[in-house]
């Protein structure tokens, strides 16, 4: 049974389409940008929305075992040390966690290629992607490259 819209019922708003994008000014000479910067460009710089998007992107990339994530050896050591102190750096990639900022600001990806990957693999910006803890650790330790 369908419901009819009355004058008192506000019309349903169509879902907002999220366009994945990056800012060329945020990339290095090889086209790499941090996951944070891609999320920020996608969310027009809104910090809360960026954190949420960055966490969703990271979860999706982890679940798909995306292999084109790099960080410097200094950044990798920094993240390893953080993980030893506080497991949340790899376990909490939610919109309310600053650990999302820290890890996605150190995770560099080929921006255009990552966006193509997200589209091809059917990333949904509103879906929750929550990889298992063991998968997060393995992805970080085994798939991320040092560059």
N, CA, C and O of each residue as an XYZ file, in Angstrom:
588
protein
N       0.843     -1.172      0.000
C       0.000      0.000      0.000
C       0.888      1.233      0.000
O       1.734      1.388      0.880
N       0.709      2.078     -0.941
C       1.497      3.307     -1.054
C       0.866      4.390     -0.206
O      -0.353      4.448     -0.039
N       1.709      5.234      0.318
C       1.183      6.359      1.090
C       1.143      7.583      0.194
O       2.018      7.792     -0.647
N       0.140      8.359      0.388
C       0.006      9.588     -0.390
C       0.602     10.744      0.386
O       0.536     10.793      1.614
N       1.168     11.644     -0.332
C       1.745     12.822      0.297
C       0.634     13.846      0.488
O      -0.107     14.156     -0.444
N       0.530     14.360      1.691
C      -0.455     15.391      1.974
C       0.261     16.728      2.048
O       1.488     16.800      1.975
N      -0.521     17.775      2.192
C       0.087     19.110      2.279
C       0.948     19.261      3.523
O       1.874     20.072      3.537
N       0.655     18.488      4.573
C       1.404     18.575      5.825
C       2.707     17.769      5.795
O       3.598     17.997      6.612
N       2.814     16.838      4.863
C       3.983     15.978      4.792
C       5.064     16.644      3.941
O       4.840     16.961      2.772
N       6.240     16.853      4.541
C       7.318     17.447      3.732
C       7.765     16.445      2.665
O       7.791     15.240      2.915
N       8.109     16.933      1.504
C       8.557     16.011      0.458
C       9.878     15.364      0.845
O      10.721     15.979      1.499
N      10.043     14.111      0.430
C      11.302     13.417      0.706
C      12.389     14.025     -0.172
O      12.210     14.248     -1.369
N      13.519     14.282      0.472
C      14.640     14.844     -0.277
C      15.441     13.697     -0.888
O      15.685     12.687     -0.228
N      15.844     13.849     -2.131
C      16.663     12.788     -2.729
C      18.005     12.718     -2.011
O      18.496     13.728     -1.506
N      18.602     11.520     -1.966
C      19.903     11.415     -1.305
C      20.935     12.297     -2.008
O      20.926     12.442     -3.231
N      21.811     12.873     -1.211
C      22.860     13.730     -1.760
C      23.892     12.832     -2.429
O      24.379     11.876     -1.827
N      24.218     13.143     -3.664
C      25.235     12.364     -4.365
C      26.610     12.860     -3.942
O      26.891     14.058     -3.972
N      27.444     11.935     -3.555
C      28.798     12.268     -3.137
C      29.728     11.983     -4.309
O      29.770     10.869     -4.832
N      30.462     12.994     -4.705
C      31.384     12.866     -5.826
C      32.799     12.734     -5.269
O      33.313     13.648     -4.625
N      33.413     11.594     -5.525
C      34.782     11.376     -5.089
C      35.710     12.233     -5.936
O      35.635     12.222     -7.165
N      36.589     12.978     -5.265
C      37.511     13.839     -6.002
C      38.738     14.141     -5.140
O      38.782     13.855     -3.944
N      39.716     14.726     -5.798
C      40.919     15.162     -5.090
C      41.352     16.493     -5.673
O      40.948     16.871     -6.773
N      42.174     17.191     -4.924
C      42.689     18.481     -5.342
C      44.119     18.261     -5.851
O      44.971     17.756     -5.120
N      44.372     18.636     -7.087
C      45.713     18.432     -7.671
C      46.804     19.126     -6.862
O      47.955     18.689     -6.874
N      46.451     20.209     -6.158
C      47.438     20.906     -5.325
C      47.874     20.068     -4.132
O      48.910     20.340     -3.525
N      47.084     19.046     -3.792
C      47.410     18.173     -2.662
C      48.257     16.977     -3.062
O      48.646     16.183     -2.205
N      48.550     16.835     -4.356
C      49.324     15.677     -4.806
C      50.789     16.045     -4.990
O      51.142     17.200     -5.227
N      51.622     15.029     -4.872
C      53.040     15.256     -5.145
C      53.294     15.098     -6.643
O      52.355     14.934     -7.421
N      54.559     15.148     -7.043
C      54.876     15.087     -8.468
C      54.512     13.751     -9.117
O      54.487     13.646    -10.343
N      54.230     12.732     -8.303
C      53.852     11.417     -8.825
C      52.340     11.171     -8.756
O      51.863     10.101     -9.134
N      51.590     12.170     -8.272
C      50.138     12.030     -8.188
C      49.636     11.425     -6.890
O      48.465     11.060     -6.787
N      50.510     11.317     -5.898
C      50.110     10.745     -4.611
C      49.566     11.838     -3.686
O      50.065     12.963     -3.658
N      48.539     11.471     -2.942
C      47.955     12.350     -1.926
C      47.570     11.473     -0.744
O      47.412     10.261     -0.895
N      47.422     12.064      0.408
C      46.987     11.282      1.566
C      45.508     10.931      1.412
O      44.750     11.652      0.762
N      45.119      9.834      2.008
C      43.705      9.452      2.014
C      42.900     10.593      2.638
O      41.793     10.891      2.189
N      43.451     11.226      3.665
C      42.782     12.358      4.307
C      42.489     13.462      3.295
O      41.378     13.991      3.264
N      43.477     13.817      2.465
C      43.278     14.905      1.508
C      42.250     14.553      0.439
O      41.506     15.428     -0.007
N      42.193     13.295      0.022
C      41.158     12.883     -0.933
C      39.790     13.001     -0.270
O      38.850     13.517     -0.875
N      39.674     12.529      0.964
C      38.400     12.633      1.685
C      38.019     14.094      1.899
O      36.850     14.459      1.777
N      39.000     14.922      2.217
C      38.741     16.347      2.441
C      38.224     17.021      1.177
O      37.274     17.802      1.235
N      38.839     16.729      0.040
C      38.371     17.312     -1.223
C      36.956     16.823     -1.533
O      36.124     17.589     -2.020
N      36.688     15.565     -1.254
C      35.360     14.992     -1.488
C      34.315     15.660     -0.605
O      33.165     15.825     -1.012
N      34.716     16.043      0.604
C      33.778     16.626      1.582
C      33.919     18.136      1.700
O      33.480     18.717      2.693
N      34.513     18.776      0.721
C      34.659     20.229      0.686
C      35.313     20.798      1.940
O      34.984     21.903      2.370
N      36.247     20.036      2.529
C      37.016     20.536      3.652
C      36.323     20.499      5.005
O      36.910     20.929      5.998
N      35.098     20.001      5.078
C      34.380     19.897      6.350
C      35.047     18.810      7.190
O      35.032     17.639      6.811
N      35.634     19.189      8.332
C      36.447     18.257      9.118
C      35.670     17.043      9.594
O      36.169     15.924      9.469
N      34.485     17.213     10.127
C      33.700     16.080     10.636
C      33.335     15.123      9.506
O      33.455     13.906      9.651
N      32.893     15.672      8.390
C      32.539     14.830      7.248
C      33.782     14.175      6.653
O      33.733     13.025      6.216
N      34.891     14.906      6.637
C      36.148     14.363      6.120
C      36.588     13.174      6.954
O      36.973     12.142      6.404
N      36.537     13.302      8.277
C      36.949     12.209      9.155
C      36.085     10.977      8.911
O      36.594      9.859      8.847
N      34.779     11.185      8.773
C      33.868     10.079      8.511
C      34.208      9.423      7.168
O      34.318      8.200      7.082
N      34.370     10.227      6.140
C      34.673      9.705      4.800
C      36.026      9.009      4.774
O      36.161      7.944      4.171
N      37.022      9.594      5.416
C      38.359      8.999      5.439
C      38.330      7.629      6.104
O      38.973      6.690      5.632
N      37.591      7.517      7.191
C      37.465      6.228      7.878
C      36.767      5.191      7.020
O      37.163      4.026      7.002
N      35.724      5.610      6.306
C      35.015      4.686      5.408
C      35.921      4.245      4.262
O      35.949      3.068      3.903
N      36.664      5.199      3.689
C      37.587      4.858      2.606
C      38.641      3.872      3.091
O      38.928      2.881      2.419
N      39.216      4.147      4.260
C      40.263      3.285      4.785
C      39.723      1.876      5.044
O      40.377      0.886      4.716
N      38.536      1.791      5.629
C      37.925      0.486      5.877
C      37.700     -0.286      4.591
O      37.961     -1.488      4.530
N      37.217      0.397      3.563
C      36.972     -0.231      2.271
C      38.279     -0.696      1.641
O      38.381     -1.828      1.168
N      39.273      0.179      1.637
C      40.570     -0.173      1.059
C      41.176     -1.378      1.774
O      41.774     -2.247      1.139
N      41.022     -1.425      3.077
C      41.535     -2.547      3.861
C      40.789     -3.832      3.494
O      41.410     -4.865      3.244
N      39.468     -3.765      3.463
C      38.682     -4.960      3.119
C      39.033     -5.487      1.738
O      39.024     -6.697      1.511
N      39.338     -4.593      0.825
C      39.684     -4.985     -0.548
C      41.184     -5.257     -0.709
O      41.649     -5.564     -1.806
N      41.937     -5.141      0.391
C      43.381     -5.357      0.407
C      44.097     -4.521     -0.650
O      44.964     -5.006     -1.377
N      43.708     -3.258     -0.710
C      44.305     -2.317     -1.655
C      45.799     -2.219     -1.392
O      46.218     -1.958     -0.264
N      46.603     -2.426     -2.427
C      48.054     -2.528     -2.253
C      48.832     -1.266     -2.574
O      50.059     -1.265     -2.475
N      48.167     -0.208     -2.950
C      48.889      0.984     -3.388
C      48.897      2.083     -2.334
O      48.727      3.260     -2.651
N      49.092      1.695     -1.095
C      49.206      2.651      0.007
C      50.673      2.694      0.406
O      51.305      1.656      0.605
N      51.200      3.892      0.518
C      52.593      4.041      0.926
C      52.691      5.069      2.056
O      51.831      5.935      2.221
N      53.740      4.940      2.800
C      54.078      5.968      3.791
C      55.588      5.945      3.946
O      56.249      4.970      3.587
N      56.113      7.007      4.473
C      57.564      7.070      4.654
C      57.961      6.118      5.782
O      57.133      5.740      6.610
N      59.232      5.741      5.801
C      59.698      4.857      6.866
C      59.556      5.536      8.225
O      59.281      4.874      9.226
N      59.741      6.848      8.262
C      59.571      7.606      9.504
C      58.108      7.556      9.949
O      57.819      7.343     11.127
N      57.185      7.755      8.997
C      55.757      7.704      9.333
C      55.338      6.299      9.758
O      54.537      6.143     10.679
N      55.874      5.279      9.095
C      55.546      3.897      9.467
C      56.017      3.597     10.881
O      55.299      2.959     11.651
N      57.222      4.054     11.231
C      57.739      3.853     12.592
C      56.857      4.590     13.599
O      56.553      4.062     14.668
N      56.449      5.811     13.252
C      55.568      6.600     14.101
C      54.242      5.867     14.349
O      53.774      5.784     15.484
N      53.644      5.336     13.273
C      52.375      4.621     13.406
C      52.554      3.316     14.179
O      51.687      2.948     14.972
N      53.671      2.608     13.959
C      53.970      1.382     14.717
C      54.075      1.677     16.207
O      53.517      0.960     17.038
N      54.805      2.751     16.532
C      54.957      3.129     17.943
C      53.615      3.499     18.552
O      53.331      3.142     19.695
N      52.795      4.205     17.803
C      51.468      4.575     18.289
C      50.658      3.312     18.546
O      49.987      3.208     19.573
N      50.713      2.346     17.623
C      49.976      1.097     17.761
C      50.401      0.353     19.021
O      49.565     -0.245     19.699
N      51.698      0.384     19.342
C      52.177     -0.274     20.562
C      51.593      0.391     21.814
O      51.310     -0.281     22.805
N      51.415      1.713     21.760
C      50.849      2.451     22.900
C      49.329      2.362     22.948
O      48.734      2.257     24.020
N      48.703      2.408     21.757
C      47.251      2.535     21.682
C      46.754      1.847     20.410
O      46.952      2.345     19.302
N      46.113      0.710     20.588
C      45.653     -0.098     19.456
C      44.609      0.623     18.607
O      44.346      0.208     17.478
N      44.015      1.683     19.121
C      42.952      2.396     18.397
C      43.415      2.948     17.053
O      42.595      3.176     16.164
N      44.718      3.166     16.896
C      45.216      3.732     15.638
C      44.843      2.828     14.457
O      44.625      3.323     13.351
N      44.767      1.529     14.674
C      44.346      0.613     13.610
C      42.936      0.070     13.822
O      42.335     -0.459     12.886
N      42.404      0.192     15.020
C      41.114     -0.429     15.304
C      39.940      0.538     15.288
O      38.790      0.106     15.212
N      40.207      1.835     15.357
C      39.098      2.795     15.434
C      39.221      3.832     14.327
O      39.960      4.809     14.446
N      38.476      3.594     13.243
C      38.471      4.511     12.113
C      37.091      5.120     11.957
O      36.547      5.179     10.855
N      36.536      5.565     13.054
C      35.185      6.119     13.042
C      35.222      7.645     13.015
O      36.260      8.267     13.240
N      34.062      8.223     12.735
C      33.947      9.676     12.593
C      34.233     10.422     13.892
O      34.553     11.610     13.861
N      34.124      9.751     15.019
C      34.347     10.428     16.297
C      35.763     10.210     16.840
O      36.049     10.554     17.987
N      36.636      9.644     16.023
C      37.965      9.307     16.514
C      39.070     10.056     15.769
O      39.140     10.026     14.540
N      39.915     10.718     16.525
C      41.046     11.417     15.928
C      42.105     10.457     15.408
O      42.995     10.869     14.665
N      42.026      9.174     15.787
C      42.969      8.206     15.228
C      42.752      8.069     13.721
O      43.679      7.740     12.981
N      41.522      8.322     13.274
C      41.242      8.308     11.838
C      42.091      9.369     11.150
O      42.669      9.115     10.093
N      42.168     10.553     11.742
C      42.984     11.631     11.174
C      44.436     11.180     11.056
O      45.059     11.315     10.003
N      44.955     10.650     12.138
C      46.371     10.309     12.191
C      46.753      9.290     11.131
O      47.735      9.484     10.415
N      46.002      8.221     11.021
C      46.407      7.187     10.069
C      46.159      7.613      8.630
O      46.972      7.312      7.756
N      45.058      8.304      8.363
C      44.775      8.685      6.975
C      45.647      9.841      6.501
O      45.806     10.032      5.296
N      46.213     10.612      7.417
C      47.133     11.681      7.024
C      48.524     11.138      6.708
O      49.342     11.843      6.118
N      48.800      9.886      7.098
C      50.086      9.259      6.819
C      49.987      8.199      5.726
O      51.005      7.643      5.315
N      48.786      7.911      5.253
C      48.559      6.906      4.217
C      48.448      7.603      2.870
O      47.461      8.288      2.602
N      49.450      7.432      2.026
C      49.461      8.084      0.707
C      49.080      7.086     -0.382
O      49.510      5.932     -0.378
N      48.272      7.560     -1.301
C      47.761      6.738     -2.396
C      47.874      7.516     -3.704
O      47.904      8.747     -3.695
N      47.936      6.800     -4.832
C      47.854      7.507     -6.110
C      46.396      7.978     -6.243
O      45.501      7.172     -6.497
N      46.172      9.263     -6.074
C      44.818      9.810     -5.902
C      43.859      9.406     -7.017
O      42.788      8.867     -6.738
N      44.218      9.652     -8.254
C      43.308      9.345     -9.366
C      43.061      7.842     -9.465
O      41.928      7.416     -9.690
N      44.101      7.039     -9.300
C      43.955      5.584     -9.380
C      43.097      5.051     -8.236
O      42.301      4.134     -8.438
N      43.248      5.614     -7.039
C      42.435      5.154     -5.922
C      40.965      5.468     -6.163
O      40.098      4.637     -5.891
N      40.683      6.652     -6.668
C      39.291      7.010     -6.946
C      38.716      6.069     -8.007
O      37.570      5.635     -7.891
N      39.488      5.757     -9.022
C      39.035      4.786    -10.039
C      38.767      3.426     -9.409
O      37.776      2.771     -9.731
N      39.652      3.004     -8.509
C      39.482      1.737     -7.800
C      38.196      1.751     -6.974
O      37.413      0.802     -7.016
N      37.986      2.829     -6.227
C      36.775      2.922     -5.404
C      35.518      2.813     -6.262
O      34.569      2.122     -5.892
N      35.511      3.482     -7.389
C      34.352      3.425     -8.287
C      34.184      2.026     -8.874
O      33.084      1.472     -8.872
N      35.266      1.467     -9.368
C      35.221      0.142     -9.999
C      34.763     -0.931     -9.012
O      34.022     -1.843     -9.378
N      35.206     -0.818     -7.767
C      34.875     -1.815     -6.745
C      33.581     -1.496     -6.005
O      33.234     -2.171     -5.036
N      32.874     -0.475     -6.458
C      31.544     -0.113     -5.949
C      31.552      0.372     -4.492
O      30.702     -0.020     -3.692
N      32.521      1.227     -4.165
C      32.551      1.871     -2.852
C      31.296      2.709     -2.678
O      30.930      3.488     -3.558
N      30.641      2.543     -1.537
C      29.460      3.344     -1.217
C      29.834      4.275     -0.061
O      30.094      3.806      1.047
N      29.864      5.577     -0.305
C      30.308      6.533      0.712
C      29.471      6.541      1.988
O      29.912      7.073      3.007
N      28.282      5.967      1.952
C      27.448      5.950      3.149
C      27.446      4.595      3.840
O      26.845      4.451      4.904
N      28.106      3.599      3.257
C      28.141      2.258      3.847
C      29.223      2.181      4.922
O      30.194      2.937      4.911
N      29.029      1.259      5.834
C      30.038      1.021      6.870
C      30.904     -0.158      6.455
O      30.401     -1.237      6.141
N      32.198      0.060      6.460
C      33.151     -0.993      6.150
C      34.000     -1.182      7.393
O      34.747     -0.288      7.789
N      33.884     -2.335      7.998
C      34.607     -2.567      9.240
C      35.394     -3.876      9.143
O      34.891     -4.942      9.500
N      36.623     -3.783      8.659
C      37.449     -4.988      8.563
C      37.760     -5.548      9.950
O      37.760     -4.828     10.948
N      38.022     -6.835      9.977
C      38.413     -7.466     11.242
C      39.744     -6.883     11.709
O      40.544     -6.409     10.902
N      39.970     -6.924     13.016
C      41.199     -6.354     13.570
C      42.443     -6.999     12.977
O      43.398     -6.310     12.617
N      42.428     -8.317     12.878
C      43.594     -9.026     12.329
C      43.854     -8.598     10.887
O      45.008     -8.483     10.472
N      42.796     -8.363     10.127
C      42.950     -7.935      8.740
C      43.539     -6.534      8.654
O      44.321     -6.241      7.749
N      43.167     -5.668      9.594
C      43.712     -4.305      9.614
C      45.226     -4.334      9.862
O      45.992     -3.652      9.182
N      45.634     -5.130     10.839
C      47.055     -5.224     11.178
C      47.827     -5.827     10.006
O      48.881     -5.316      9.628
N      47.308     -6.910      9.434
C      47.988     -7.562      8.306
C      48.089     -6.613      7.116
O      49.133     -6.549      6.466
N      47.018     -5.878      6.823
C      47.039     -4.943      5.700
C      48.106     -3.879      5.913
O      48.885     -3.579      5.008
N      48.137     -3.313      7.111
C      49.125     -2.278      7.411
C      50.550     -2.845      7.338
O      51.433     -2.229      6.740
N      50.769     -3.991      7.932
C      52.125     -4.545      8.009
C      52.597     -5.188      6.708
O      53.790     -5.163      6.405
N      51.675     -5.763      5.938
C      52.087     -6.545      4.771
C      51.827     -5.873      3.426
O      52.525     -6.166      2.455
N      50.848     -4.987      3.343
C      50.457     -4.421      2.044
C      50.952     -2.998      1.826
O      51.204     -2.596      0.690
N      51.092     -2.233      2.910
C      51.551     -0.866      2.748
C      53.017     -0.878      2.323
O      53.817     -1.677      2.811
N      53.346      0.021      1.410
C      54.718      0.136      0.975
C      55.420      1.303      1.662
O      54.776      2.231      2.153
N      56.710      1.241      1.689
C      57.495      2.340      2.237
C      58.049      3.131      1.065
O      58.643      2.573      0.141
N      57.845      4.436      1.120
C      58.320      5.240      0.003
C      58.787      6.589      0.430
O      59.218      7.386     -0.404
